[in-house]
């Protein structure tokens, strides 16, 4: 419940601009449930409740 995009509560993780469920967070790790099958590189961004947005990080890089 704490990490939701709508309404923004805590952290909002988006993959290819689609909200992804946050499973766990540590200072060095972020575990999310992908909102779709990973078939091509896609940008992941994190938006914080404080208004900051991360630089996009590419995920789903295990394509053919």
mmCIF file of the N, C-alpha and C atoms, coordinates in Angstrom:
data_MODEL
# 
_entry.id   MODEL 
# 
loop_
_atom_site.group_PDB 
_atom_site.id 
_atom_site.type_symbol 
_atom_site.label_atom_id 
_atom_site.label_alt_id 
_atom_site.label_comp_id 
_atom_site.label_asym_id 
_atom_site.label_entity_id 
_atom_site.label_seq_id 
_atom_site.pdbx_PDB_ins_code 
_atom_site.Cartn_x 
_atom_site.Cartn_y 
_atom_site.Cartn_z 
_atom_site.occupancy 
_atom_site.B_iso_or_equiv 
_atom_site.pdbx_formal_charge 
_atom_site.auth_seq_id 
_atom_site.auth_comp_id 
_atom_site.auth_asym_id 
_atom_site.auth_atom_id 
_atom_site.pdbx_PDB_model_num 
ATOM 1   N N  . UNK A 1 1  ? 0.813  -1.209  0.000   1.00 0.00 ? 1  UNK A N  1 
ATOM 2   C CA . UNK A 1 1  ? 0.000  0.000   0.000   1.00 0.00 ? 1  UNK A CA 1 
ATOM 3   C C  . UNK A 1 1  ? 0.847  1.260   0.000   1.00 0.00 ? 1  UNK A C  1 
ATOM 4   N N  . UNK A 1 2  ? 2.031  1.198   0.581   1.00 0.00 ? 2  UNK A N  1 
ATOM 5   C CA . UNK A 1 2  ? 2.849  2.400   0.714   1.00 0.00 ? 2  UNK A CA 1 
ATOM 6   C C  . UNK A 1 2  ? 3.418  2.860   -0.623  1.00 0.00 ? 2  UNK A C  1 
ATOM 7   N N  . UNK A 1 3  ? 3.764  1.942   -1.492  1.00 0.00 ? 3  UNK A N  1 
ATOM 8   C CA . UNK A 1 3  ? 4.380  2.300   -2.770  1.00 0.00 ? 3  UNK A CA 1 
ATOM 9   C C  . UNK A 1 3  ? 3.338  2.177   -3.882  1.00 0.00 ? 3  UNK A C  1 
ATOM 10  N N  . UNK A 1 4  ? 2.669  3.293   -4.160  1.00 0.00 ? 4  UNK A N  1 
ATOM 11  C CA . UNK A 1 4  ? 1.624  3.304   -5.182  1.00 0.00 ? 4  UNK A CA 1 
ATOM 12  C C  . UNK A 1 4  ? 1.787  4.531   -6.060  1.00 0.00 ? 4  UNK A C  1 
ATOM 13  N N  . UNK A 1 5  ? 1.322  4.408   -7.294  1.00 0.00 ? 5  UNK A N  1 
ATOM 14  C CA . UNK A 1 5  ? 1.434  5.524   -8.237  1.00 0.00 ? 5  UNK A CA 1 
ATOM 15  C C  . UNK A 1 5  ? 0.196  6.417   -8.228  1.00 0.00 ? 5  UNK A C  1 
ATOM 16  N N  . UNK A 1 6  ? -0.982 5.833   -8.041  1.00 0.00 ? 6  UNK A N  1 
ATOM 17  C CA . UNK A 1 6  ? -2.223 6.617   -8.082  1.00 0.00 ? 6  UNK A CA 1 
ATOM 18  C C  . UNK A 1 6  ? -3.051 6.268   -6.860  1.00 0.00 ? 6  UNK A C  1 
ATOM 19  N N  . UNK A 1 7  ? -3.222 7.144   -5.900  1.00 0.00 ? 7  UNK A N  1 
ATOM 20  C CA . UNK A 1 7  ? -2.492 8.401   -5.775  1.00 0.00 ? 7  UNK A CA 1 
ATOM 21  C C  . UNK A 1 7  ? -1.050 8.121   -5.381  1.00 0.00 ? 7  UNK A C  1 
ATOM 22  N N  . UNK A 1 8  ? -0.163 9.065   -5.638  1.00 0.00 ? 8  UNK A N  1 
ATOM 23  C CA . UNK A 1 8  ? 1.250  8.879   -5.325  1.00 0.00 ? 8  UNK A CA 1 
ATOM 24  C C  . UNK A 1 8  ? 1.440  8.785   -3.821  1.00 0.00 ? 8  UNK A C  1 
ATOM 25  N N  . UNK A 1 9  ? 1.884  7.610   -3.379  1.00 0.00 ? 9  UNK A N  1 
ATOM 26  C CA . UNK A 1 9  ? 2.182  7.362   -1.959  1.00 0.00 ? 9  UNK A CA 1 
ATOM 27  C C  . UNK A 1 9  ? 3.519  6.647   -1.911  1.00 0.00 ? 9  UNK A C  1 
ATOM 28  N N  . UNK A 1 10 ? 4.478  7.236   -1.279  1.00 0.00 ? 10 UNK A N  1 
ATOM 29  C CA . UNK A 1 10 ? 5.794  6.600   -1.203  1.00 0.00 ? 10 UNK A CA 1 
ATOM 30  C C  . UNK A 1 10 ? 6.506  6.704   -2.531  1.00 0.00 ? 10 UNK A C  1 
ATOM 31  N N  . UNK A 1 11 ? 6.858  5.558   -3.114  1.00 0.00 ? 11 UNK A N  1 
ATOM 32  C CA . UNK A 1 11 ? 7.579  5.518   -4.381  1.00 0.00 ? 11 UNK A CA 1 
ATOM 33  C C  . UNK A 1 11 ? 6.686  4.985   -5.490  1.00 0.00 ? 11 UNK A C  1 
ATOM 34  N N  . UNK A 1 12 ? 6.850  5.512   -6.675  1.00 0.00 ? 12 UNK A N  1 
ATOM 35  C CA . UNK A 1 12 ? 6.126  5.034   -7.850  1.00 0.00 ? 12 UNK A CA 1 
ATOM 36  C C  . UNK A 1 12 ? 7.158  4.521   -8.844  1.00 0.00 ? 12 UNK A C  1 
ATOM 37  N N  . UNK A 1 13 ? 7.088  3.235   -9.162  1.00 0.00 ? 13 UNK A N  1 
ATOM 38  C CA . UNK A 1 13 ? 7.993  2.636   -10.139 1.00 0.00 ? 13 UNK A CA 1 
ATOM 39  C C  . UNK A 1 13 ? 7.208  2.419   -11.427 1.00 0.00 ? 13 UNK A C  1 
ATOM 40  N N  . UNK A 1 14 ? 7.770  2.897   -12.528 1.00 0.00 ? 14 UNK A N  1 
ATOM 41  C CA . UNK A 1 14 ? 7.139  2.697   -13.837 1.00 0.00 ? 14 UNK A CA 1 
ATOM 42  C C  . UNK A 1 14 ? 8.143  2.030   -14.770 1.00 0.00 ? 14 UNK A C  1 
ATOM 43  N N  . UNK A 1 15 ? 7.651  1.053   -15.517 1.00 0.00 ? 15 UNK A N  1 
ATOM 44  C CA . UNK A 1 15 ? 8.465  0.399   -16.547 1.00 0.00 ? 15 UNK A CA 1 
ATOM 45  C C  . UNK A 1 15 ? 7.759  0.659   -17.867 1.00 0.00 ? 15 UNK A C  1 
ATOM 46  N N  . UNK A 1 16 ? 8.454  1.346   -18.761 1.00 0.00 ? 16 UNK A N  1 
ATOM 47  C CA . UNK A 1 16 ? 7.871  1.761   -20.035 1.00 0.00 ? 16 UNK A CA 1 
ATOM 48  C C  . UNK A 1 16 ? 6.606  2.588   -19.795 1.00 0.00 ? 16 UNK A C  1 
ATOM 49  N N  . UNK A 1 17 ? 6.637  3.391   -18.726 1.00 0.00 ? 17 UNK A N  1 
ATOM 50  C CA . UNK A 1 17 ? 5.558  4.284   -18.296 1.00 0.00 ? 17 UNK A CA 1 
ATOM 51  C C  . UNK A 1 17 ? 4.316  3.548   -17.786 1.00 0.00 ? 17 UNK A C  1 
ATOM 52  N N  . UNK A 1 18 ? 4.446  2.258   -17.450 1.00 0.00 ? 18 UNK A N  1 
ATOM 53  C CA . UNK A 1 18 ? 3.359  1.472   -16.880 1.00 0.00 ? 18 UNK A CA 1 
ATOM 54  C C  . UNK A 1 18 ? 3.703  1.217   -15.410 1.00 0.00 ? 18 UNK A C  1 
ATOM 55  N N  . UNK A 1 19 ? 2.800  1.524   -14.456 1.00 0.00 ? 19 UNK A N  1 
ATOM 56  C CA . UNK A 1 19 ? 3.098  1.295   -13.045 1.00 0.00 ? 19 UNK A CA 1 
ATOM 57  C C  . UNK A 1 19 ? 3.436  -0.174  -12.766 1.00 0.00 ? 19 UNK A C  1 
ATOM 58  N N  . UNK A 1 20 ? 4.483  -0.396  -11.986 1.00 0.00 ? 20 UNK A N  1 
ATOM 59  C CA . UNK A 1 20 ? 4.919  -1.744  -11.601 1.00 0.00 ? 20 UNK A CA 1 
ATOM 60  C C  . UNK A 1 20 ? 4.787  -1.890  -10.090 1.00 0.00 ? 20 UNK A C  1 
ATOM 61  N N  . UNK A 1 21 ? 4.308  -3.027  -9.634  1.00 0.00 ? 21 UNK A N  1 
ATOM 62  C CA . UNK A 1 21 ? 4.149  -3.280  -8.205  1.00 0.00 ? 21 UNK A CA 1 
ATOM 63  C C  . UNK A 1 21 ? 5.491  -3.431  -7.513  1.00 0.00 ? 21 UNK A C  1 
ATOM 64  N N  . UNK A 1 22 ? 5.685  -2.722  -6.408  1.00 0.00 ? 22 UNK A N  1 
ATOM 65  C CA . UNK A 1 22 ? 6.924  -2.805  -5.636  1.00 0.00 ? 22 UNK A CA 1 
ATOM 66  C C  . UNK A 1 22 ? 6.790  -3.936  -4.631  1.00 0.00 ? 22 UNK A C  1 
ATOM 67  N N  . UNK A 1 23 ? 7.698  -4.911  -4.702  1.00 0.00 ? 23 UNK A N  1 
ATOM 68  C CA . UNK A 1 23 ? 7.682  -6.061  -3.798  1.00 0.00 ? 23 UNK A CA 1 
ATOM 69  C C  . UNK A 1 23 ? 8.585  -5.850  -2.588  1.00 0.00 ? 23 UNK A C  1 
ATOM 70  N N  . UNK A 1 24 ? 9.759  -5.249  -2.798  1.00 0.00 ? 24 UNK A N  1 
ATOM 71  C CA . UNK A 1 24 ? 10.717 -5.031  -1.703  1.00 0.00 ? 24 UNK A CA 1 
ATOM 72  C C  . UNK A 1 24 ? 11.680 -3.915  -2.088  1.00 0.00 ? 24 UNK A C  1 
ATOM 73  N N  . UNK A 1 25 ? 12.163 -3.204  -1.048  1.00 0.00 ? 25 UNK A N  1 
ATOM 74  C CA . UNK A 1 25 ? 13.116 -2.118  -1.255  1.00 0.00 ? 25 UNK A CA 1 
ATOM 75  C C  . UNK A 1 25 ? 14.151 -2.164  -0.143  1.00 0.00 ? 25 UNK A C  1 
ATOM 76  N N  . UNK A 1 26 ? 15.428 -2.065  -0.514  1.00 0.00 ? 26 UNK A N  1 
ATOM 77  C CA . UNK A 1 26 ? 16.520 -1.906  0.440   1.00 0.00 ? 26 UNK A CA 1 
ATOM 78  C C  . UNK A 1 26 ? 17.362 -0.743  -0.076  1.00 0.00 ? 26 UNK A C  1 
ATOM 79  N N  . UNK A 1 27 ? 18.366 -0.300  0.659   1.00 0.00 ? 27 UNK A N  1 
ATOM 80  C CA . UNK A 1 27 ? 19.212 0.787   0.144   1.00 0.00 ? 27 UNK A CA 1 
ATOM 81  C C  . UNK A 1 27 ? 19.926 0.461   -1.163  1.00 0.00 ? 27 UNK A C  1 
ATOM 82  N N  . UNK A 1 28 ? 20.121 -0.833  -1.475  1.00 0.00 ? 28 UNK A N  1 
ATOM 83  C CA . UNK A 1 28 ? 20.859 -1.194  -2.692  1.00 0.00 ? 28 UNK A CA 1 
ATOM 84  C C  . UNK A 1 28 ? 20.077 -2.082  -3.647  1.00 0.00 ? 28 UNK A C  1 
ATOM 85  N N  . UNK A 1 29 ? 18.782 -2.317  -3.373  1.00 0.00 ? 29 UNK A N  1 
ATOM 86  C CA . UNK A 1 29 ? 18.020 -3.246  -4.200  1.00 0.00 ? 29 UNK A CA 1 
ATOM 87  C C  . UNK A 1 29 ? 16.570 -2.781  -4.316  1.00 0.00 ? 29 UNK A C  1 
ATOM 88  N N  . UNK A 1 30 ? 15.996 -3.004  -5.493  1.00 0.00 ? 30 UNK A N  1 
ATOM 89  C CA . UNK A 1 30 ? 14.589 -2.722  -5.744  1.00 0.00 ? 30 UNK A CA 1 
ATOM 90  C C  . UNK A 1 30 ? 14.007 -3.944  -6.434  1.00 0.00 ? 30 UNK A C  1 
ATOM 91  N N  . UNK A 1 31 ? 12.968 -4.539  -5.842  1.00 0.00 ? 31 UNK A N  1 
ATOM 92  C CA . UNK A 1 31 ? 12.314 -5.706  -6.431  1.00 0.00 ? 31 UNK A CA 1 
ATOM 93  C C  . UNK A 1 31 ? 10.910 -5.290  -6.834  1.00 0.00 ? 31 UNK A C  1 
ATOM 94  N N  . UNK A 1 32 ? 10.610 -5.436  -8.134  1.00 0.00 ? 32 UNK A N  1 
ATOM 95  C CA . UNK A 1 32 ? 9.291  -5.055  -8.637  1.00 0.00 ? 32 UNK A CA 1 
ATOM 96  C C  . UNK A 1 32 ? 8.671  -6.220  -9.399  1.00 0.00 ? 32 UNK A C  1 
ATOM 97  N N  . UNK A 1 33 ? 7.349  -6.206  -9.473  1.00 0.00 ? 33 UNK A N  1 
ATOM 98  C CA . UNK A 1 33 ? 6.613  -7.181  -10.282 1.00 0.00 ? 33 UNK A CA 1 
ATOM 99  C C  . UNK A 1 33 ? 6.393  -6.519  -11.639 1.00 0.00 ? 33 UNK A C  1 
ATOM 100 N N  . UNK A 1 34 ? 6.931  -7.121  -12.695 1.00 0.00 ? 34 UNK A N  1 
ATOM 101 C CA . UNK A 1 34 ? 6.810  -6.539  -14.030 1.00 0.00 ? 34 UNK A CA 1 
ATOM 102 C C  . UNK A 1 34 ? 5.347  -6.523  -14.460 1.00 0.00 ? 34 UNK A C  1 
ATOM 103 N N  . UNK A 1 35 ? 4.886  -5.403  -15.024 1.00 0.00 ? 35 UNK A N  1 
ATOM 104 C CA . UNK A 1 35 ? 3.484  -5.301  -15.426 1.00 0.00 ? 35 UNK A CA 1 
ATOM 105 C C  . UNK A 1 35 ? 3.186  -5.949  -16.783 1.00 0.00 ? 35 UNK A C  1 
ATOM 106 N N  . UNK A 1 36 ? 4.207  -6.554  -17.404 1.00 0.00 ? 36 UNK A N  1 
ATOM 107 C CA . UNK A 1 36 ? 4.040  -7.206  -18.696 1.00 0.00 ? 36 UNK A CA 1 
ATOM 108 C C  . UNK A 1 36 ? 5.204  -8.153  -18.911 1.00 0.00 ? 36 UNK A C  1 
ATOM 109 N N  . UNK A 1 37 ? 5.136  -8.974  -19.945 1.00 0.00 ? 37 UNK A N  1 
ATOM 110 C CA . UNK A 1 37 ? 6.241  -9.883  -20.266 1.00 0.00 ? 37 UNK A CA 1 
ATOM 111 C C  . UNK A 1 37 ? 7.417  -9.087  -20.810 1.00 0.00 ? 37 UNK A C  1 
ATOM 112 N N  . UNK A 1 38 ? 8.605  -9.482  -20.390 1.00 0.00 ? 38 UNK A N  1 
ATOM 113 C CA . UNK A 1 38 ? 9.830  -8.803  -20.785 1.00 0.00 ? 38 UNK A CA 1 
ATOM 114 C C  . UNK A 1 38 ? 10.311 -9.363  -22.128 1.00 0.00 ? 38 UNK A C  1 
ATOM 115 N N  . UNK A 1 39 ? 10.147 -8.600  -23.194 1.00 0.00 ? 39 UNK A N  1 
ATOM 116 C CA . UNK A 1 39 ? 10.581 -9.082  -24.507 1.00 0.00 ? 39 UNK A CA 1 
ATOM 117 C C  . UNK A 1 39 ? 11.539 -8.124  -25.210 1.00 0.00 ? 39 UNK A C  1 
ATOM 118 N N  . UNK A 1 40 ? 11.645 -6.908  -24.705 1.00 0.00 ? 40 UNK A N  1 
ATOM 119 C CA . UNK A 1 40 ? 12.528 -5.910  -25.320 1.00 0.00 ? 40 UNK A CA 1 
ATOM 120 C C  . UNK A 1 40 ? 12.978 -4.933  -24.244 1.00 0.00 ? 40 UNK A C  1 
ATOM 121 N N  . UNK A 1 41 ? 14.115 -4.272  -24.447 1.00 0.00 ? 41 UNK A N  1 
ATOM 122 C CA . UNK A 1 41 ? 14.560 -3.276  -23.471 1.00 0.00 ? 41 UNK A CA 1 
ATOM 123 C C  . UNK A 1 41 ? 13.480 -2.222  -23.204 1.00 0.00 ? 41 UNK A C  1 
ATOM 124 N N  . UNK A 1 42 ? 13.331 -1.856  -21.921 1.00 0.00 ? 42 UNK A N  1 
ATOM 125 C CA . UNK A 1 42 ? 12.326 -0.865  -21.526 1.00 0.00 ? 42 UNK A CA 1 
ATOM 126 C C  . UNK A 1 42 ? 12.905 0.002   -20.415 1.00 0.00 ? 42 UNK A C  1 
ATOM 127 N N  . UNK A 1 43 ? 12.543 1.298   -20.376 1.00 0.00 ? 43 UNK A N  1 
ATOM 128 C CA . UNK A 1 43 ? 13.055 2.179   -19.331 1.00 0.00 ? 43 UNK A CA 1 
ATOM 129 C C  . UNK A 1 43 ? 12.278 2.013   -18.021 1.00 0.00 ? 43 UNK A C  1 
ATOM 130 N N  . UNK A 1 44 ? 13.006 1.981   -16.899 1.00 0.00 ? 44 UNK A N  1 
ATOM 131 C CA . UNK A 1 44 ? 12.420 1.949   -15.559 1.00 0.00 ? 44 UNK A CA 1 
ATOM 132 C C  . UNK A 1 44 ? 12.744 3.271   -14.889 1.00 0.00 ? 44 UNK A C  1 
ATOM 133 N N  . UNK A 1 45 ? 11.732 3.933   -14.312 1.00 0.00 ? 45 UNK A N  1 
ATOM 134 C CA . UNK A 1 45 ? 11.946 5.167   -13.556 1.00 0.00 ? 45 UNK A CA 1 
ATOM 135 C C  . UNK A 1 45 ? 11.274 5.044   -12.201 1.00 0.00 ? 45 UNK A C  1 
ATOM 136 N N  . UNK A 1 46 ? 11.803 5.759   -11.223 1.00 0.00 ? 46 UNK A N  1 
ATOM 137 C CA . UNK A 1 46 ? 11.232 5.805   -9.880  1.00 0.00 ? 46 UNK A CA 1 
ATOM 138 C C  . UNK A 1 46 ? 10.916 7.255   -9.569  1.00 0.00 ? 46 UNK A C  1 
ATOM 139 N N  . UNK A 1 47 ? 9.688  7.500   -9.138  1.00 0.00 ? 47 UNK A N  1 
ATOM 140 C CA . UNK A 1 47 ? 9.263  8.830   -8.711  1.00 0.00 ? 47 UNK A CA 1 
ATOM 141 C C  . UNK A 1 47 ? 8.992  8.765   -7.219  1.00 0.00 ? 47 UNK A C  1 
ATOM 142 N N  . UNK A 1 48 ? 9.509  9.731   -6.471  1.00 0.00 ? 48 UNK A N  1 
ATOM 143 C CA . UNK A 1 48 ? 9.313  9.744   -5.027  1.00 0.00 ? 48 UNK A CA 1 
ATOM 144 C C  . UNK A 1 48 ? 8.195  10.695  -4.651  1.00 0.00 ? 48 UNK A C  1 
ATOM 145 N N  . UNK A 1 49 ? 7.651  10.477  -3.475  1.00 0.00 ? 49 UNK A N  1 
ATOM 146 C CA . UNK A 1 49 ? 6.584  11.336  -2.984  1.00 0.00 ? 49 UNK A CA 1 
ATOM 147 C C  . UNK A 1 49 ? 7.082  12.771  -2.819  1.00 0.00 ? 49 UNK A C  1 
ATOM 148 N N  . UNK A 1 50 ? 8.382  12.936  -2.622  1.00 0.00 ? 50 UNK A N  1 
ATOM 149 C CA . UNK A 1 50 ? 8.963  14.267  -2.491  1.00 0.00 ? 50 UNK A CA 1 
ATOM 150 C C  . UNK A 1 50 ? 9.079  15.024  -3.799  1.00 0.00 ? 50 UNK A C  1 
ATOM 151 N N  . UNK A 1 51 ? 8.774  14.372  -4.926  1.00 0.00 ? 51 UNK A N  1 
ATOM 152 C CA . UNK A 1 51 ? 8.776  15.051  -6.213  1.00 0.00 ? 51 UNK A CA 1 
ATOM 153 C C  . UNK A 1 51 ? 9.946  14.723  -7.109  1.00 0.00 ? 51 UNK A C  1 
ATOM 154 N N  . UNK A 1 52 ? 10.904 13.931  -6.638  1.00 0.00 ? 52 UNK A N  1 
ATOM 155 C CA . UNK A 1 52 ? 12.046 13.582  -7.473  1.00 0.00 ? 52 UNK A CA 1 
ATOM 156 C C  . UNK A 1 52 ? 11.730 12.445  -8.422  1.00 0.00 ? 52 UNK A C  1 
ATOM 157 N N  . UNK A 1 53 ? 12.391 12.440  -9.575  1.00 0.00 ? 53 UNK A N  1 
ATOM 158 C CA . UNK A 1 53 ? 12.252 11.353  -10.545 1.00 0.00 ? 53 UNK A CA 1 
ATOM 159 C C  . UNK A 1 53 ? 13.648 10.911  -10.958 1.00 0.00 ? 53 UNK A C  1 
ATOM 160 N N  . UNK A 1 54 ? 13.856 9.604   -10.979 1.00 0.00 ? 54 UNK A N  1 
ATOM 161 C CA . UNK A 1 54 ? 15.169 9.064   -11.326 1.00 0.00 ? 54 UNK A CA 1 
ATOM 162 C C  . UNK A 1 54 ? 15.449 9.178   -12.818 1.00 0.00 ? 54 UNK A C  1 
ATOM 163 N N  . UNK A 1 55 ? 16.705 9.018   -13.150 1.00 0.00 ? 55 UNK A N  1 
ATOM 164 C CA . UNK A 1 55 ? 17.115 8.867   -14.534 1.00 0.00 ? 55 UNK A CA 1 
ATOM 165 C C  . UNK A 1 55 ? 16.650 7.480   -14.969 1.00 0.00 ? 55 UNK A C  1 
ATOM 166 N N  . UNK A 1 56 ? 16.141 7.328   -16.190 1.00 0.00 ? 56 UNK A N  1 
ATOM 167 C CA . UNK A 1 56 ? 15.692 5.997   -16.645 1.00 0.00 ? 56 UNK A CA 1 
ATOM 168 C C  . UNK A 1 56 ? 16.833 4.982   -16.642 1.00 0.00 ? 56 UNK A C  1 
ATOM 169 N N  . UNK A 1 57 ? 16.505 3.764   -16.186 1.00 0.00 ? 57 UNK A N  1 
ATOM 170 C CA . UNK A 1 57 ? 17.427 2.633   -16.193 1.00 0.00 ? 57 UNK A CA 1 
ATOM 171 C C  . UNK A 1 57 ? 16.810 1.580   -17.109 1.00 0.00 ? 57 UNK A C  1 
ATOM 172 N N  . UNK A 1 58 ? 17.585 1.009   -18.019 1.00 0.00 ? 58 UNK A N  1 
ATOM 173 C CA . UNK A 1 58 ? 17.048 0.015   -18.931 1.00 0.00 ? 58 UNK A CA 1 
ATOM 174 C C  . UNK A 1 58 ? 16.948 -1.347  -18.262 1.00 0.00 ? 58 UNK A C  1 
ATOM 175 N N  . UNK A 1 59 ? 15.763 -1.958  -18.373 1.00 0.00 ? 59 UNK A N  1 
ATOM 176 C CA . UNK A 1 59 ? 15.519 -3.322  -17.889 1.00 0.00 ? 59 UNK A CA 1 
ATOM 177 C C  . UNK A 1 59 ? 15.038 -4.147  -19.072 1.00 0.00 ? 59 UNK A C  1 
ATOM 178 N N  . UNK A 1 60 ? 14.847 -5.424  -18.864 1.00 0.00 ? 60 UNK A N  1 
ATOM 179 C CA . UNK A 1 60 ? 14.394 -6.339  -19.928 1.00 0.00 ? 60 UNK A CA 1 
ATOM 180 C C  . UNK A 1 60 ? 15.419 -6.414  -21.053 1.00 0.00 ? 60 UNK A C  1 
ATOM 181 N N  . UNK A 1 61 ? 16.673 -6.575  -20.695 1.00 0.00 ? 61 UNK A N  1 
ATOM 182 C CA . UNK A 1 61 ? 17.732 -6.594  -21.706 1.00 0.00 ? 61 UNK A CA 1 
ATOM 183 C C  . UNK A 1 61 ? 18.123 -8.011  -22.120 1.00 0.00 ? 61 UNK A C  1 
ATOM 184 N N  . UNK A 1 62 ? 17.300 -9.007  -21.745 1.00 0.00 ? 62 UNK A N  1 
ATOM 185 C CA . UNK A 1 62 ? 17.636 -10.398 -22.062 1.00 0.00 ? 62 UNK A CA 1 
ATOM 186 C C  . UNK A 1 62 ? 16.940 -10.864 -23.325 1.00 0.00 ? 62 UNK A C  1 
ATOM 187 N N  . UNK A 1 63 ? 16.729 -9.971  -24.290 1.00 0.00 ? 63 UNK A N  1 
ATOM 188 C CA . UNK A 1 63 ? 16.068 -10.314 -25.549 1.00 0.00 ? 63 UNK A CA 1 
ATOM 189 C C  . UNK A 1 63 ? 16.886 -11.303 -26.362 1.00 0.00 ? 63 UNK A C  1 
ATOM 190 N N  . UNK A 1 64 ? 16.389 -11.629 -27.555 1.00 0.00 ? 64 UNK A N  1 
ATOM 191 C CA . UNK A 1 64 ? 17.050 -12.631 -28.419 1.00 0.00 ? 64 UNK A CA 1 
ATOM 192 C C  . UNK A 1 64 ? 18.458 -12.278 -28.822 1.00 0.00 ? 64 UNK A C  1 
# 
